[in-house]
């Protein structure tokens, strides 16, 4: 199968993606028309997951850092997806990731202060960080996963400033430990659980099966191809788009991001709510989508040094879109049963993404955007919370 242009960087082992021209608003300080972005987590081996955060690189191949934010901020995300007038009433979004981010709370404070968002701290009850079983003996730190955690926390803040945040840090990136973290989060009265990671397509497990909670997962950053846990039939699979400011009523346009994962699972049954439009006998990825292209990336603050760099950076990957969608479900408050079923039954409140592709496939709907459902972008992106 044909995938996006990906290569391994010999010096760092990072997965590097060549990405096209950025929009003016999201463009980093470099004036080059083509930029590189690197996956911050190692490619997973069987039984483990890799995070799907991608950081924009500078001319030296290191993460690009600036003194002030570049990339989309909260006002952009809320404008693009019709969320500006919505609030959650204090509902909680859980973030499950691997390893420890020792500066998670302080970095979150910098991000929220920069953009004028209310403080979200342990002291005021808005933020809580635990290990995979709810304790405070945290796993060892990992610089790549720490930047993933910063991206996730910032995207919940951007999409839903009044949401509370529960950060669950799994002991490792094994699916067993991550699943333990998801199971714990599900006992904590949360509205949504975001999982910004994935591995090879595999059969679903009970850890990701919690009716009444929107469990979202990234579809991947390698182009056409299926990953789990997004492929589990109980999970909302979140694809990715390229988001650009424009004229018109909405003020934004979107196309399918070439790196977004998609396809038809051979391991998981078709959910009853997915229609024949998927042309797939199993679970089809994606269900819905949001911005993921590093070229139209989001501003993130992280002070846990990754490759010797820390501060304001620009990130993308379907790691950005998963917590955004989880936050929209929290804003809706409508998470009874399996929340994806409501979205599939009420798609009119979505922005249909009708152009772009992530590879070559048969049938083409699995990798090429068009009217209605398609693999890279699913049913579309949020236009308010009416479809959630």
N, C-alpha and C positions, 0 to 999 in steps of 0.2 A: 504494500500500500504506500501511497505517496504521502509524506509528511512535510511539515514546515522545515525550512532550512536550519538545521540544528547541528552544532559541532561541539566536541569536547575541547575545552581550553587546556592545552598541555601543561601550562605552568601551574594552574590552580585546581584542576579537576572539576571546575564549575561548568555547568551546561550553559552555553552561550547562544543566544538567539539574535540574529540580525533583524532589526525592526525598521520599518519605513519612516517616512517623514512625520514628525510630530505636528500637532496643532500649535498655534501660537501660544494659547493659554497654558498648555501642558508642557511646552518645550523646555528642556533643561537649558543650562547656560551655553552649552555647545551650539555652534551655528551649523554643524554638519547636518545634511539632509537625511542621513541614515545613521542610526545609533545602535549600539549593542546593549543588550540586557542579559543578565546572567541569573540563572536559578541559584538561590542561596543555600539550598539543601542538596545533599548528595542524591544521586539516582538510587532509588530503593532496590533492595534485593528482595526475593520472595519472602512473604510474611511480614514485611515492613512497609512503611509509607514514607514518601518524600513530600516535604512541604512545597506548595506551589507559588511561593513568592518569587518575583523576579525584579531585580534592581537594575536601574539604568547605570551604565558604566561611562567613565570618562575616557579620554584619549589614551590613558595608560593601562586601561583594562581593569581599573579599580572602581568601586562604587563611587558615583558622582555625588559630592557633598557640597552644600551651599550654606551660607550664613542665614539665609531666610528661605521660607518655603517656596518650592517650585512644584508644578503639578496641581491637580485639582484639590480644592479644599472642601470643607463641609457645605458652604453655600452653593458651590458648583454641583455637588452630588445631590443635594436636596432640590435644587432647581431642575436639574436634568431629569429627575425621576418623580417630580410632582409631590415632594414630601415636605415642602417648606411650612405648610400650615398644620402639619400633623404632629401629634405627640402620643406617647405610649402610656402615660399615666404611671410611669415608673416600673414597667415590666422589665424582666431580666433576660438578657441574651447571654448565653454561655459560649465561651470560646474554649475548644479543646485542642491543645497542641502538645508536642513532645518537648521534654527537657525544660530547664528553667531559664527565664529571662529575669536576671537579678535587678534590672532597672525598669521593669514593666510599669510600675505605678508612677515613678517619677517622670518617665518619658511620656506617659499618658497625660500627666499634668502639664508638661511643656506644650504638647499638641493642643490641648483644650484651652490653655491660656492664650496661646498664639491666635487662635481663631475666635476668642471671645465666648467659648462654651462654658457652662457652669462646671465647677470643680467636681471630679468624680474620684473619690478617695476612700480608703478603708475607714478613715475617721468619720466621714459623713454617711457611711453605709451604702454608697453607690458602687464601690469596687471591692471585690474580694478575690484573693488568689489562694488556691489550694493545690495540693498534690492530687494524684488520680483517685485517692480514696477519701479526700476531704481534709487531710491533715496539713500541717504547716512545715513538715520536713520535706523540703523541695528536692527535686532531682538535680543532677549536675547541670551546669550551664552549658549551652551550645550556642555559639555565635550566630549560626545560620538560622536556627529555630527561634532565637531571640528576636531577630529582625522580622520573622514571620509573625510572632506574637505582637510586636509593635504595629505592624500593618493591620492585623485583625482588630486590635483594640481601637486604633484610629478610625477604621472604617465603620465600626459600630457607633463611635462618637459622631462621625460625619453624618450618617444616615439617620440616627436616632439619638440626639443629644440628651434626651431625658431618660434613656434606657439605663438601667443598672447593668453592670457587667460582672460576670463570674468567669474568672480565668482558671481553667483546670489544666495542670501540667502533668502529663503522663511521664512515667519513669524512663521510657525510651520510645522510639518510633515504631515499635512492634505493634501490629494490629491488636494483639492481646492487651497490651497496656493502654493504647488509645481507646479501645472498646471499654475497658474498665473505667476510664475517665468519662466517657459518654454516659455509661450507666450511672455513675455518681451524679453527673450534672442533671440527669433526668429525675433525680429524687429531690431536687432543690427548688421546685416551683418555678422553673424557667419557662419562658414562652418559646424560645428557639435555642438550638445548639448548632453552632457553625463549626465545620471541619474543613480546614483549608489544606488538605493533603490527599494523597492517593497513591495507589499501587496498582498492580495488574488486576484485571477483571477476576473476581472471585465470588463465591456464593455468599449471600447475605447472612448476617448473624443477628442474634437477638439483641446484641448490644446497641444496634442502631434501629431498633423497632420499639418506639415509644409513642403510641397514639396520643394525640393531644398536645404534642410538641412538634414544632417545625424543625426537623433535622436536615440541615443543608450540607452539601459537600461539593467541592470543586471538581470539575470534569477533567482538569489537566491542562498543561501548557505545551504539549508536544504536537498539537494538531490532531488530525483524525485518528481516533483510537479510543478504546473504552477503558476506564479506570474505576476501581472501587475505592471508597464506599459509595461514590456517586451512582454506581450501577445497581445498588441495592434497591429493591422495589419499595422499600419503606422510606427512602431518602429523597429529598428534593435535589436533583442534579442541577448544578448551577454552571452555565457556560459563560462565554465572554465576548465582549464587543469592543470595538474602537469607537470612542465617544468624542465628538467634536462640536464646539460651539458653532452656531450658524444663525441665519435669519429665520423668519417664519414664526408661526404661533408658538411652537415649542421652544425655539431658540437653540436646539441641539439636533444633531443627526448621529445615527449609529449604523455601523456595518459589522458583520461578523469578523471577529479577530482571527487571524490566520493561525494563532497558537491554541485556540480553544479546543479542548477534547470533545469528542462526540462519537456516536455510533450505536450499535445494537449489541447488548450483552448476550453472551452465550451461556452465562452462568445463572442468570436471574430471570424469573418469570415476568411477563408483562403485567404491570399493575392494571386493575380493572378500569381505572380512570383514563389511561392512555388510549387514544383512539387509533383507528386504522391509518391515520395520516402518517404515523411513524414508519409504516411499512416494515415493522419489526415484530417478530414473534416473542421477543423478550423485552426486558426493560430498555428503553431508548434514552440515551443522553443527548441533549440536556432537556430539563423541564422549563426553566426560565434562565435569564442571564442578566448581567450588568457589566460595567466597564472592567476590562482586564488587560487591554493592550498597554504595555509599558510606554509606548509612544504617546499615548493619551493618558498617561499615568497619574497617580495620586500622590500627594505630599504625605510623607511619613517622617516622624522623628524617632530616632533610635540612638542611644548613647552606649549600647553594648558593642564594643568595637568589632566590626566584621571586616576582615582583610585590612585592618588598620584604619578603617574609616568609621566615623560616627557623626551624627548630626542630622540635618535636613537632607532627605534623599527623595528620589522619585521611584515609585514601585508600580508594578503591574502584576499580571498573572491572575488566574482564576481564584487565587487566594484573596484577591481584593473583592471579587464579585460575591463569593459565598457569604462573608459577614454582612455585606450590604443587603443581600436578599433575606438573610436571617433577621436583620433589623426591620425590614419592611413587614415581615410576618408579625414581629412584636408590635409594630405600630398599628397593625390591623386588629390585633387581639383575637383574630378568628383562626384558632388553631385546633379546633375539635377534630377528632378522627385523624386521618392522614391529610395534612394541610394541602398537599399537592393536588388532591382530588378536587378541592374547591377551585384552585387556580385553573385546572384543566376545564372545569365546568363553567368558568366565568372569565374567559380570556379577553373580554372587550376592554378591560381596564389596563391593557398592556400596550406598549409601543412595539408594533410588529417590525422586525428587522428583516429587510428583504434583499440585501445584497452582501457580497463577500463570501469567502469560503475558507476552509482549513485543510484542503487537500483534494484528492480525486478518489471517488468511491462509487460503488453501485449498490443500491440506488443512490442517485446524486443528492437526495434530500438529507442523507446522513451527514453530508459535509458541505453543502452549498445552501446559503440562506435564500429564502423565497417567501412568498406570501403564506401566512399560516405557520405551522410548526416546521422547524428544521433542526438538524443536529447541533450545529455550533451555538445557536441562540435560543433553542427551544421555542416556546410560545411567544417570546419577546422579553422586554424589559419593563420595569414598573412605570406606570403613569398614575401615581398615587397608590393607595393601598386597596383599591376596590376589587382587585383580582386575587387578593391574598387573605 
